[in-house]
Each structure stands twice: as C-alpha cells, then as structure tokens.
Amino acid sequence: MKNVIAGINHWIGFIPEEFNRMTEKELNHRPMPHKWSKKEILGHLCDSALNNMNRFIKIQYEEHPYVIQSYNQDQWVLVQNYQERPLEEIVNLFCALNKQIIHIITYTPNDRLSNLCDIGNNQLKSMEWLIKDYLEHMEHHINNQILIKKE
C-alpha cells in the first residue's frame, strides 16, 4: 500500500500546480460536446474519490463479499456543475478527499485488505485490488486526458 499512498500523494502535490498553469480556455475546453473538460475530469476524480472512500470504509465491516454499487458518472459531473465552479474549489476538494483516502488506507489493518468485493460480472476482487485500481483510474484520467495538450 506504500506505493499507492506515494502515488496519491504525488498527485495531491502535482494537480494544484498543473491546473494553476492552465488557461481558462484549456480548463473549460470540451474536445467534443459529450466529452468532459479538464475541470470536469478533475470533478469526476473527486466523485470517484467520494464513491471509493465509501467503499474502502464499508468493505471493512459489511458482509462479504461487499457488493460494489455503480454510480452514473455523467450525471454526477452534470449535477455538480463542475464546469462553472471555481477551479480552486475543485482542486481543494480533490486534495482534501485524497488526503482522507490516504488516511483510510494507512489505518486499514493488513488482514482487511484481503476482504472481497463483488465488482459485477461475476468478478470478486480484494480490497487491496480495489485500492490499487483507484490509483490506476486516477492516473489514467490524469495522464491520458488532463495532461494531453490541445493542439
């Protein structure tokens, strides 16, 4: 889990600097009408943090396997209107939520990391897998969507 914590910490430090370098045009540009802007992608990462934080807590004490409930990602981004929110609010939310996730991971007993969760499609995964997947998901969006410069 040390690598996951280090990875999340890296992004907590990196994201504010990177987003503050971007212009309003870069932040708000939607590559296509149905695609998210960089601000909305960061908002989506906040939503992911909220949903996964809930999972990381519940997997530790609810009946196993814990059944992962999906959420409508597009509706979460739309309803919270990240596109119109001040950038500073979204960045602060991202950092605060991920600091809390680090706290949860840090204080999760090692034996609970093997607790199983049902991620759908007849797939059972461990809590440890889910935590690692959380970071991979974050890095996918950051590396493949946020850090890509518009030509």
C-alpha positions in Angstrom: 0.0 0.0 0.0 3.0 2.3 0.4 3.3 2.6 -3.4 -0.4 3.6 -3.7 -0.1 6.1 -0.9 3.0 7.6 -2.5 1.2 7.8 -5.9 -1.8 9.5 -4.4 0.5 11.9 -2.5 2.3 12.7 -5.8 -0.9 13.7 -7.5 -2.1 15.8 -4.5 1.1 17.8 -4.9 1.1 17.9 -8.7 -2.5 18.7 -9.5 -2.7 22.1 -8.0 0.5 23.3 -9.7 -0.5 21.8 -13.1 -4.1 23.2 -13.0 -2.9 26.7 -12.0 -0.6 26.7 -15.1 -3.6 26.2 -17.4 -5.5 28.9 -19.1 -9.3 29.2 -18.7 -9.6 28.1 -22.3 -7.6 24.9 -21.6 -9.6 24.2 -18.4 -13.0 24.7 -20.0 -12.4 23.2 -23.4 -14.6 20.2 -24.2 -12.9 18.1 -27.0 -16.4 17.1 -28.2 -19.9 18.2 -26.9 -20.4 15.0 -25.0 -16.8 14.8 -23.6 -15.7 16.4 -20.3 -13.4 19.4 -20.0 -10.3 19.2 -17.8 -12.2 20.8 -15.0 -15.0 18.3 -15.3 -12.4 15.4 -15.4 -11.0 16.7 -12.1 -14.5 16.9 -10.8 -15.0 13.3 -11.9 -11.9 12.3 -9.9 -13.5 14.0 -6.9 -16.6 12.0 -7.4 -14.5 8.8 -7.8 -12.8 9.7 -4.5 -16.1 10.1 -2.7 -17.5 6.8 -4.0 -14.3 4.9 -3.4 -13.9 6.3 0.1 -17.3 5.0 0.9 -16.3 1.6 -0.5 -13.0 1.5 1.3 -14.8 2.0 4.6 -17.7 -0.3 4.1 -15.6 -3.2 2.7 -14.0 -3.4 6.2 -17.2 -4.1 8.1 -20.1 -5.1 5.9 -21.0 -8.6 4.9 -18.6 -10.2 2.4 -18.4 -10.1 -0.4 -19.2 -6.4 -0.3 -21.2 -5.6 -3.4 -19.9 -2.5 -5.3 -22.7 -0.2 -6.3 -22.0 1.7 -9.5 -22.9 5.4 -10.0 -23.9 7.4 -13.0 -20.7 9.3 -13.6 -22.0 11.6 -16.2 -25.0 12.7 -14.0 -22.7 13.3 -11.0 -20.5 15.6 -13.1 -23.5 17.3 -14.6 -25.5 17.8 -11.4 -22.4 19.2 -9.6 -21.8 21.6 -12.5 -18.0 21.4 -12.2 -17.7 23.3 -15.5 -19.0 26.5 -13.8 -17.3 26.0 -10.4 -14.2 28.0 -9.5 -11.1 25.9 -10.2 -9.7 26.5 -6.7 -12.8 24.8 -5.2 -12.4 21.7 -7.3 -8.6 21.4 -6.7 -9.1 21.9 -3.0 -11.8 19.2 -3.0 -9.6 16.8 -4.9 -6.7 17.3 -2.5 -8.9 17.0 0.7 -10.7 13.9 -0.5 -7.5 12.1 -1.4 -5.8 13.1 1.8 -8.7 11.3 3.6 -8.3 8.3 1.3 -4.6 8.1 2.3 -5.7 8.3 6.0 -8.2 5.4 5.5 -5.6 3.3 3.6 -3.0 4.0 6.2 -5.2 2.8 9.1 -6.7 -0.2 7.3 -5.5 -3.4 9.1 -3.5 -5.6 6.7 -5.8 -8.5 7.2 -8.8 -6.5 5.8 -7.0 -5.8 2.5 -8.0 -9.4 1.5 -11.7 -8.7 2.1 -13.6 -9.5 -1.1 -15.9 -7.3 -3.0 -18.2 -8.1 -5.9 -17.4 -5.6 -8.7 -20.0 -7.1 -11.1 -19.9 -9.5 -14.0 -19.3 -12.4 -11.5 -15.9 -10.9 -10.5 -14.7 -10.9 -7.0 -11.7 -8.7 -6.1 -9.9 -7.9 -2.9 -9.9 -4.6 -1.1 -6.2 -4.3 -2.0 -7.0 -4.7 -5.7 -9.8 -2.0 -5.4 -7.4 0.4 -3.8 -4.7 -0.1 -6.5 -7.4 0.2 -9.2 -8.5 3.5 -7.7 -5.0 4.9 -8.2 -4.8 3.4 -11.7 -8.1 5.0 -12.6 -6.9 8.4 -11.3 -3.7 8.1 -13.3 -5.5 7.1 -16.5 -7.6 10.3 -16.4 -4.6 12.5 -15.4 -2.1 11.1 -17.9 -4.5 10.4 -20.9 -6.9 13.4 -20.6 -5.7 16.1 -18.3 -2.0 16.3 -19.3 -2.7 16.0 -23.0 -2.2 19.4 -24.6 -4.8 20.6 -27.0 -3.2 21.2 -30.5 
